[in-house]
Amino acid sequence: MLESINKIYSVGLYIRLSREDDDKNEMSESITNQKSLLLQYVKENNLRVYDIYIDDGYSGTNFDRPDFNRLMSDIEQGRVNMVVTKDMSRLGRDYIGTGNLIEKYFPEHNIRYIAVTDNIDTFLDSSDNDIAPFKAIMNDMYAKDISKKIKSSLKAKMKEGKWVGGRTPFGYDQDKEHKNHLVINEEQAIIVRRIFDMCLEGLSFFKIAKQLTNEGVKTPAQYYSFEWKSNYNLKYGKWHSKTIQDILTNQMYIGDMVQNRRSKINYKVKRIIKNNPKDFIVVENTHEAIIDKDIFYEVQKRLPKNVGRKEKKENHLLDGLLYCGNCGHRISITSRRKKDNRCYTICNYYRSYMKQRLCTTHSNNYDELEKVILNALKDVSLKYMDKKRIEEQVIKSADEKNNLSIKKDMDILENDIKQLNDNLDDIYIDKLNKVITEEQFERVKIKLENELNIKQKRYNELNNSLNHIMDKKAKNKVFDEYINTFLSMKEPSRELIIHLIDEIKIFEDKTINIKVTFNNNY
């Protein structure tokens, strides 16, 4: 029984159960047990219960809980002057927050706090109260330990390629039979495939988003409306460039599981931060792909050309390819002026920091610059093709001779490898028939296997060399087709230019440095 204290108490019974606690269901057994214990306690001590506050499924490491906030409000309004919990950990597991409540907040508001099983009563002079801070620290350490175990378990599943996230990527659903596996949502997958196709057609993020919005194509937010009830995209069905970029760069669409992209700062802080890409956990081929790998990586090559580009009335051939040779930042192209119908280039770094003079304008008449660059590219392409034709004539016979020599050596090695494998089979049969002893078998086996390994290694080296030559020829053939198409066109397309040019650097003294894609392929 409580010691007699001349005060009428209005009691708030506080009950909490975290997701990590056992036996949790809609109104879990643990909640029921806590409630029974507290009701029995107030009955035995003739206390009047004002209300029961229950937070089912909330961590004790933070105090932003619905019914806890309601309890605090009732305390502020003077409706509750005693708080009773099963133990201190139900109040909270953050020792700083719990200590502040017990040692400052409750005394300031003249609140009597009782933790039944911990024998804590803040209105009594008891040795149990003296050790309350240490119990708070132990509860905090328990929460930290639980957090570590959960993180470790989740990361282990991630490394196994199991899906452990909440909302699935747009285009996928959680497999109903295996919750850690993803299956394609065909309705959404059609939209994903179309976005990749539109990017390959040369459309920017903004244009793709605008076209999908105009056509009334459902946004990811509209599909997940049960989660984002107040989202702007949901209300207006508006696609945004960032959404398009996120879809086009998501490796999940080629069947690879990519997780651990984000994490909480620690077990006490809710804020989510983005992890460094090197900390992502990637497991290949865990689910069915929506996008073919060749298409995905082709799109990735083009994406840097789109980043940061605002939609303009006129799309320029060299948009996204121009860089400042002095500071390394992008050079953008301005809209056409009404007075002279011209557009100009300007260094983005200069434009952002004009007053600091961190760079210069790098201003050029864009139309004239484009002509100069196309003519320079034409000269480089012609020289490349002429040089290639001459070199091909010189080395063609040598290449053919070299390839024939490699193939001949490979044929010899292949026969040797087959013979060695046959010999290994023969000595094994001899051992079984007791023609040779176990010791003789082991000695001959080791010798044959060593010789086999040497010849197999040499065969693999020759095969890789031959494949490299063939791949190089195939790659050169693709670039030859691009170059021939470019040379035959009066007005080349942007898609073709992207295939031929990596970047163009423009220096303050008007020097232009064009980095072409085909120089390193021959």
Summary of the structure (lengths in Angstrom):
residues: 522
radius of gyration: 35.9
end to end distance: 92.1
largest distance: 110.4
contacts: 1445
relative contact order: 0.06
helix: 52%
strand: 13%
